[in-house]
Amino acid sequence: MSSAESSTYEGFTAEERAAMKDHARELKTAARRSSRADKAAQAERDVLTKIAEMQETDRIMAERVHAVVTANAPVLAPKLWYGMPAYALDGKVVCFFQSAEKFKTRYATLGFSDQAKLDAGTMWATGFALTEVTAEVEARIAALVKQAVS
């Protein structure tokens, strides 16, 4: 690495460090839970609590995303992932919601991991900017999560 490159690296942002700490806490908490049913119920409560704590604009979108994902892909289990609502299949995150406020961006994000079956040729989208969740957006999310778990 040249001296110019090393002098411009500023490390992780405060928001990124906080997300990593959230993820470490999530892993420790999940490991302490006893039964699978208890883990699933508590994980959903954790997601709903996190959504309720969000700023109004993000909260409204996260609530709609949660409703659409759970209704259209019931095989996905809600869980926190880096402090954000996520939905997993067999413990592996398939999709997630990232609030705009937490990472100080101008839009929230609906993202999909490599576990999502969204492959379309040699290039496809894995992240979608959200500024509002309309009926049209809900329909698109529903189609995406159904495809993701197909």
C-alpha positions as CSV (number, residue, x, y, z in Angstrom):
1,M,0.0,0.0,0.0
2,S,1.4,3.4,-0.9
3,S,1.8,6.1,1.7
4,A,-1.0,8.1,-0.1
5,E,-3.4,5.2,0.3
6,S,-2.5,4.5,3.9
7,S,-2.9,8.2,4.9
8,T,-6.5,8.3,3.5
9,Y,-7.8,5.2,5.2
10,E,-10.0,6.3,8.1
11,G,-11.2,2.9,9.4
12,F,-14.7,2.0,10.2
13,T,-17.3,4.8,10.8
14,A,-18.9,5.1,14.2
15,E,-22.1,3.6,12.6
16,E,-20.2,0.6,11.2
17,R,-18.6,-0.1,14.5
18,A,-21.9,0.2,16.3
19,A,-23.4,-2.3,13.8
20,M,-20.6,-4.8,14.4
21,K,-21.2,-4.5,18.2
22,D,-24.9,-5.0,17.6
23,H,-24.1,-8.2,15.6
24,A,-21.8,-9.5,18.3
25,R,-24.5,-8.9,20.9
26,E,-27.1,-10.6,18.7
27,L,-24.9,-13.7,18.4
28,K,-24.4,-13.9,22.1
29,T,-28.1,-13.5,22.9
30,A,-29.1,-16.1,20.4
31,A,-26.6,-18.6,21.8
32,R,-28.1,-18.2,25.3
33,R,-31.7,-19.0,24.3
34,S,-33.0,-22.5,25.1
35,S,-35.5,-23.9,22.7
36,R,-35.8,-23.3,19.0
37,A,-39.4,-22.0,19.4
38,D,-38.2,-19.7,22.2
39,K,-35.4,-18.4,20.0
40,A,-37.8,-17.8,17.1
41,A,-40.4,-16.0,19.2
42,Q,-37.7,-13.8,20.9
43,A,-36.0,-13.0,17.6
44,E,-39.3,-11.7,16.2
45,R,-39.9,-9.6,19.3
46,D,-36.3,-8.2,18.9
47,V,-37.0,-7.3,15.3
48,L,-40.3,-5.6,16.2
49,T,-38.7,-3.7,19.0
50,K,-35.9,-2.5,16.8
51,I,-38.4,-1.4,14.2
52,A,-40.4,0.5,16.9
53,E,-37.2,2.4,17.9
54,M,-36.6,3.7,14.4
55,Q,-37.2,7.3,13.3
56,E,-40.8,7.6,11.9
57,T,-40.0,7.5,8.1
58,D,-37.8,4.4,8.5
59,R,-40.2,2.8,11.0
60,I,-43.1,3.1,8.6
61,M,-41.2,1.5,5.8
62,A,-39.7,-1.2,8.0
63,E,-43.2,-2.1,9.4
64,R,-44.5,-2.5,5.8
65,V,-41.4,-4.5,4.7
66,H,-41.8,-6.8,7.7
67,A,-45.5,-7.3,7.0
68,V,-44.8,-8.0,3.3
69,V,-41.9,-10.4,3.9
70,T,-43.6,-12.4,6.6
71,A,-46.8,-12.7,4.6
72,N,-45.2,-13.7,1.3
73,A,-42.3,-15.8,2.5
74,P,-43.4,-17.4,5.8
75,V,-40.4,-19.8,5.7
76,L,-38.2,-16.8,6.5
77,A,-37.6,-16.2,10.2
78,P,-37.2,-12.6,11.4
79,K,-34.0,-11.9,13.2
80,L,-31.7,-9.0,13.9
81,W,-28.6,-8.8,11.8
82,Y,-26.1,-6.0,12.5
83,G,-28.8,-4.3,14.5
84,M,-31.3,-4.2,11.6
85,P,-34.3,-6.4,10.7
86,A,-33.4,-9.4,8.6
87,Y,-35.1,-12.6,7.5
88,A,-33.4,-15.9,7.4
89,L,-33.8,-19.4,6.0
90,D,-32.2,-22.1,8.1
91,G,-30.3,-19.5,10.1
92,K,-28.8,-17.8,7.0
93,V,-30.0,-14.3,6.2
94,V,-31.8,-14.0,2.8
95,C,-32.9,-10.4,3.0
96,F,-32.7,-7.4,5.3
97,F,-33.9,-3.8,5.9
98,Q,-31.3,-1.1,6.5
99,S,-32.6,2.2,7.9
100,A,-31.5,5.5,6.3
101,E,-31.1,7.1,9.7
102,K,-28.7,4.6,11.2
103,F,-26.2,4.9,8.4
104,K,-27.0,8.6,7.6
105,T,-28.0,7.9,4.1
106,R,-30.8,9.5,2.0
107,Y,-32.7,6.3,1.6
108,A,-33.4,3.0,3.4
109,T,-32.2,-0.2,1.7
110,L,-33.9,-3.5,1.1
111,G,-31.0,-5.9,0.5
112,F,-30.6,-9.5,-0.4
113,S,-27.7,-11.8,0.4
114,D,-26.2,-14.5,-1.8
115,Q,-28.6,-16.9,-0.2
116,A,-31.5,-15.3,-2.2
117,K,-32.3,-17.0,-5.4
118,L,-32.6,-13.9,-7.5
119,D,-30.1,-14.9,-10.2
120,A,-30.9,-13.5,-13.6
121,G,-28.2,-14.2,-16.1
122,T,-24.7,-12.8,-15.2
123,M,-25.8,-9.7,-13.4
124,W,-28.7,-8.9,-11.1
125,A,-29.7,-6.4,-8.3
126,T,-29.2,-7.4,-4.7
127,G,-30.0,-4.0,-3.1
128,F,-32.9,-1.6,-3.5
129,A,-33.2,2.0,-2.3
130,L,-36.5,2.7,-0.5
131,T,-37.8,6.2,0.0
132,E,-41.4,5.1,0.5
133,V,-43.3,1.8,0.5
134,T,-46.3,2.2,-1.8
135,A,-48.7,-0.5,-3.0
136,E,-46.5,-0.9,-6.1
137,V,-43.3,-1.3,-4.0
138,E,-45.1,-3.8,-1.7
139,A,-46.0,-5.9,-4.8
140,R,-42.4,-5.7,-6.0
141,I,-41.0,-6.7,-2.5
142,A,-43.5,-9.6,-2.4
143,A,-42.4,-10.9,-5.8
144,L,-38.7,-10.6,-4.8
145,V,-39.0,-12.4,-1.5
146,K,-41.1,-15.2,-3.1
147,Q,-38.4,-15.6,-5.8
148,A,-35.6,-15.4,-3.2
149,V,-36.9,-18.5,-1.4
150,S,-38.1,-20.4,-4.4
